[in-house]
Amino acid sequence: MNVLLWNLQAVLAAVFLRAGAMKAFRRNGELVRRLPALQGFSPATLRFTGAAELAAVAGLLLPGALGVATVLTPLAATGLAVVMLLAATVHAGRREPPGVALTAVLLIMSVAVAWGRFGPYPL
């Protein structure tokens, strides 16, 4: 189970490293052109979300790899689950089924990591 959780953490980290970096560092116009679902959000909201996603990436990988503050891993996964729940509601409100599906998968993965690392399989 530990290997499965590490694989989930790695996949989540890869997805959110890309998404977070785009939101944190790309110009708003270019970002909205690439990701139309982000239309209507302020640049500050997108930057904050990107920074939070990048922090979650660090929280998913570094504590376990370094053996320091391992409680941060399930907290990071919980934070990503909250972000994905909010993203799913936005996609549902805009009637974007593919967006809802993707965020639901990422939500389930985040919840699995949070459950596993808080519960029976801590780092």
Number of C-alpha atoms within 10 A of each C-alpha: 9 14 8 12 21 17 13 18 24 15 14 22 22 13 14 21 20 14 16 25 16 20 26 23 13 15 12 20 11 11 19 16 11 11 13 10 16 19 12 8 11 11 17 12 13 20 20 15 18 22 19 18 26 21 16 25 24 15 22 29 19 15 16 17 10 9 9 11 12 20 17 21 26 26 18 23 28 21 19 25 23 15 18 21 18 14 20 22 14 16 20 15 11 12 11 13 13 11 17 21 14 14 21 17 12 23 24 14 20 27 19 20 30 27 17 18 22 19 10 10 13 17 19
